[in-house]
Amino acid sequence: MTTTETKSRAHGMVRAALRGLGLSLVLLPGAVLCYTLALVSISLIPIGIGLITTPWILERVRMFADWRRVLAAQWGGVKIPSAYRPIPKDANPWARTFGMLSDPATWRDLRWLLVDMTAGYLTALLPAVLVLYPLEGFALAAGLWRVMSDEYGPYWYGFVPVSDQSSAFGAAALGAVILLLAHRYAVDSLQLHFRLTRALLTPSQAELAERVRVLTETRRDAVDTSAAELRRIERDLHDGAQARLVAMGMDLNTIEMLIEKDPEQAKQLIAQARKSSVDALAELRDLVRGIHPPVLAERGLGDAVRALALRLPLASEVTVELPGRADAPVEAAAYFAVSEVLTNAVKHSGADRIWIDLHHVDEGAGMLRVSVTDNGRGGAVIGAGSGLAGVERRLGTFDGVLAVSSPAGGPTMVTMEIPCALS
């Protein structure tokens, strides 16, 4: 081993010891606190208190687990996937509590906490022990043995009884051996801690199979939606713009025959052809707007939603807090989801005012959150054949979720969340 490699390994040994020591000081109280609070809160659900406290505590457990994922990636190069089911922030306490408890990742976190406060603590502390324990052996050889040994017998350093200078040198020799082991294995022992964390926090095969099932289902929905959209475009072209253009062509043929025989009749047909061309152009614009609105492509989701709100027959208020733009497919999905929700509100809610809020939350990979609230009669549900069911399928293609709060008498709040990053 070269001098450079020896120095590098020595630096890695010291770094692993300091990181392991710091981690163990935070790990044990953090794991015990999270585990205890989670169990107590879950046990209080039957009397109602747990419905309020459990989501908040489980969020902190997830934050603690995600922090450890970050440390594993940064300190050990061990990547641990996070696979929590998204829960809308605006969901009621009952839905949030049982939504999180039905997530297998929640129980995986609790099992991990139980191991983390025992085996995890020991494996995190091991690098520090390997590096710091030899220092005691050297201190004993330097004269500390006189203080540590007394009339009750020798002081034990490992398996070496220290009672005089010669035995103190034996302790120093043992410390040197341990230090050599630390030089070789301190970094690996910290890696062992992160690999243990990965083994406990990585989703199981059953969860991965469920994830594949959901992705297959959402892909099928996306294919069906695309096919239906193509059929709609074909139908609109055939019944609308195409029919008008054919009629305009027939009018132009008639005009050619009448232009000299009956100029007045020809002028009327010219005016009719002009109207047909204007109507055909308007229908083509509406069709393009239904495929991908120009304002969405040019100015982004915020301005596109504002344009939607301006066309509503109700009073509306739009709040946008988007520091950047999402990917084009995500923006399109969010735009058409908002459009469908607004259409439902206008048709069925009986409301006279609508509030639309768009913002981005920097949690994990990021989350686009859109809420549409109206002061109508309420009673909206996500059911088969409803517009909201179609919105849910559209969002599901992007791992998005839809939550509806619509008590009888109103108000109705529809919340949509799509995981995404902004550029």
N, C-alpha and C positions, 0 to 999 in steps of 0.2 A: 504494500500500500504506500503510495507516495505521500510526501509531506502535505501537499494540498488536500488530498483525500482525507488524511488524518484530521487536519484542521476543520474541514467541512463536516466530518462526522462528529467531531467534538462540539462544534457549534450546534449541530442538529440535536445532539444529546442534551445540551443545556437548554436549548429552546423547547424540546419535548418535556423536560422536567418542569420548566416554568409554566408551560401551558397546561400540563397535567395537574400541577399544584393549584393553579388558578381555577381550572375547571372543576376540580374536586371540591374546592371551597364554595363554589356556587351550586354545583350539581346536587349535593346531598340535601341542603335546606330547600332548594327549589323543587326537587322531586318529591320530597316528603310533604311540602306545603301543597303542591298541586294535587297530589294523590289524595291527601286527607280532605282538602276542600271539595274535591270532585265527589268523593264517596259520601260525605256529609250532605252535600247539596242534592245529589241524586236521591238519597234516602228521605229528603224533605219534600219530594215531589208530591206524594199523596196528600199532604196538608196544604199544598199550594205555594208554599214559600220557594220550593225548588224550581217551580216553573219560571220564577223571576231570576233566581241566582244561577241555575245550571247553565243556561246559554253563555252568560258572562264568564263563568269559571272555565267552561270548556273552551271558550275562545282563548283564554289565557294559557290553558294547557297546550292548545295548538300553537300559540305563539312561542311557548317554551320549546316545543318539539321542532318548530321551524327554525328557531335560533340554533338548536343543536344540529339541524341539517346543514345550516350555513357553516358552522364551525367544522363539521365533518368534511365539507367540500373545500374550505379554505385551508385548514390545518392538516388534513389527512388525505386530500384528494379523493375522498370517498363520497360519491354522489348518492343521495337518498331521495327518491321521488316522493312528492307530496300528493296524496290522492284523496283530498277531502271533497265530499259532495258540497256544491255551493248551496248556501242558504240565503235567501233574500234578506237584506238588512231590515226591510220594512215588514217582514212577516210577524204575526202576533206571537206572544210568548209560548203558547201551546205548540204552534207549528215549528217554531225555532227549537224548542226543547226536544220534541220527539223526532224532528228532522235530524238533529245532531245525534240523538241516542240510537237512531236506526242506521246510522252510518258506521260500518265496520271499523273505519279508521279511528273512531272515538274509543272503542274498546281496545284497539291495538295500542293506542297511546297510553291507556291506563295500565295495560300489561307491561308496556315498556317502562313506565315510571316505577313499577314495582321492582323490576330487574335493575333499573338504573340506580336506584338508591342502595343496591347491594353490590352485585357483580360489576355494574357500571362504575360505581364509586371506586372500587378496588382497582379496576383496570386503569382508571384515570389517574389514580394516586401512584400507581406502580412506577412510572418513569421518575417521579420526584424521589421516591424511596431509593431507587437504584442509584441516583446521583447524590443525594444528600446523606444517606446512611453511611457511606464510606468516610465522610468528613468526621463523624463521631469516632470512628476507629483511629483516624490520624490524630485527633485531639487527645484520645486516651494515651497514645504513644508519646505525645508531647508533654504528658504530665497530668492530664485530667484524671487518670486512674487513681491518683492519690485522694482526690475529692470523692470519687464515685464509690470506691471500695471502703468498707467499714468493718466494725467488729462482728456484724451479722453474716459476713461472708463475702465472697468475691462478687464483683459486678459482671453480669453476663452481657457480652457483646455477641449477638448471634449465638453460636454454640461454643464460644471461647470464654472461659471464666477469667476475668481480669483481676489479679490481686497484687501484681508487682510489675516491674518494668519489662521483664522478659515476656510475660503474658500480654502486656500492653502492646509489645511489638507484634505478637501473634494477632492481636485485634487489628493492628494496622495492616498486616499482611492480608487478613480476611477482607478488610476494607478495600485494599488494592484489587483483589480479585473481583469484588462486587463492582468496583468502578470500571474494570475491564468489561464486565458483563453489561454495565450501563452504556459504555462506549459502543458496544455492538448491538444491544437490544433495546435501548431506551426509546428510540424512534419507533421500532416495531411494536413495542408494548403499548404506545399511545395509539398506533394504528389498530391494535387489537380492540381497544375501546371503541373506536369509530366503526369497526366492522361488526362489533356486537350491537351497536346502535342501529346500523343498517339492517342487520338480520331481524331486529324487532320492529322496525318502523317501515320496512318495505312491504307494499301490498301483497297479500297472499294470492295464490293461483286462482282461488275462487273469485276474489275481487277483480283480478285481471280478466277472468272469463266474463264476469258481469259487465266490465268496462267494454270488452269486445262486443258483447251483445248489444249494449246501448249504442255503440258506434255503428254497428251494422244496421240497427233500426233507424238511427238518424240519417245514415247514408241512404237507406231505402226511401225515407221520407223526402230527402233532398232530391233524389232522382224522380220520385213521383211528382213533387212540386215543380221541378223543371219541365217535366213532360206536360203537366197541366198548363204551365205558363206558355209553352210553345203552342199548344192547342188554342189557348186563348188569343195569342197573337195572330195565329193563322185565321181564326174565326173573325177577329176584329178587322183584319185586312180584307177578308173576303166579303164580309157583310157591310163594311163601312167604306174605307177609302177606295178599295178596288171597284165597288159598285158605282161610286160617284164618278170615278175616272172613266169607267165604261160608258156611263150616261153622258158624260161630257164629250167623249169621242163621238157618240151618236149625234149629239147636238151639233157638233162641228161639221159632221157630214151633211146634216140637214141645212145648216147655214150655207154651205158651199152651193147647194142646189137652189136656195131661196135668195141669195145675195143680190141677184139681178132681177128675178121675177117679183119678189115681195120683200123689199128692203125693210119695211116696218116689222114684219114677222121675224126677219133675220136679226134685227136689233134686239128684239125680245129674247130670242134664243141665245144671243151673245151674252146678254145680261144674266140669263139662267146658267149658261156655262161658266161665267165668271163666279157666280155664287157657288156653283158646284165645286169649282177649284178652291175657293176659300174654305168651304166646308171640309173638303178632302184634306187640305193642308192642316186645318185645325185638328181633325181626327188623327192625322199622322203625328202631330205634336203631342196629343194626349197619349198616343200609343208609345211614343219614345219616352214620355215622362213616366209611363207605367213600367217600362223596361229598366231604365236607369236615368233618373231626372238630371238634366244638364246642371241645375244648380247644385246637386249633390256632388257631381264630379268636379265642378269648378270651385265651389266655395265651402264644401264640407257639410257634415251632418247638422251642425248647429243652424246654419243659415237655411238648409233644406227644410228642417223642421219648422223654422220661423215662417218659411213660405207656405208650408202646409197650414199653419195656424191662421195665416192671413186669409185663406180661402174658406175658413170655417164660418158657418152662419151664427156662431156663438161668440161671446166675448172670451178672449183667451189671454193667458200670460205665459211667456216662455222664458225660462232661466237656463242659460248655457254656461257651463264652466269646463271647457275642454281645452287644455293647453296645447294640444296637437291634434293630429288626425289618425284615426284607426285605418286598418287595411280596407281597401275598397269593398270586398265581400261583406265585412263586418258592418261597415257603414250602410250598405244597401239593405242588409237584413234588419238593422235597427230602424232604418227609415221606413221600410214597408211595414214593420211591426207597429211602429207609432201610427202610421197612416191607418192601419186596420183598427187599432184601438180607438183612434179619434172617430173613425166612421161608425163604429159600434156606439160610441158615446152620443154622437149626434142623432143616430137613428132610434136608440132604445132607452137612453138614460132619462130623458126629460129634463136635462140640465140646462142652465142658462149661462154657465161659466166653466171653463176648463183651465187647469194649470198644468204646464209641462215643464219638467225639470230634467236636464241632462248634465251629468258630471262624471268624472273619471276618478277612481279610487286607486291609489298606488298600494295595493295589497297583493303580495306575491307577484304574479306576472302582470297584475293590473286588472281592473274591472270597469267596464262601461256600464253605468247605471242610469236607467231612464224611468221616470215615474210620471204617470198621467192620472190626474185627479179631477173628478167632476163633482158638482153638488147636486146630482140627480137623485132618482128614487132608490138607487141601489139594486141589490139582488142579482148582480152579474156573477156568473159561474163559468168555470172551464169545463165544458161538456162536449160530447161528440157532436159534430156538426156545427158547433158554434164558431164564430170568428176567432175567439180567444184560443180555441183548440188549434186552429191553424197557426196562430202566432206562436204558440208553445212549440209546435213542430218546427217552425222556421228557426226559432232560437236554439232548439235542441241540436241543430246541425253544427252549431258553434259552441256546444257545451253550455249554452245559455239557459237561464231559468226564468219562469214567469210566476208571479205571485199576485193573487187578487184578494183585496179586502173590500167587501161590498155588502155591509149589513143592510137589512131592510130599512128603507128610509134614507139611505145614503150616509155619508158620501162614498163614492167608489174610488179606490186607488189601485191602479195596475202598475206593478213594478217589474221591470225587465232588467236582467243582468247578463252581460256577455263578457267572458274573460278575454282581454285583449290588451295590447300595449299601444301607446300612442307614439307617433313619430313627429 
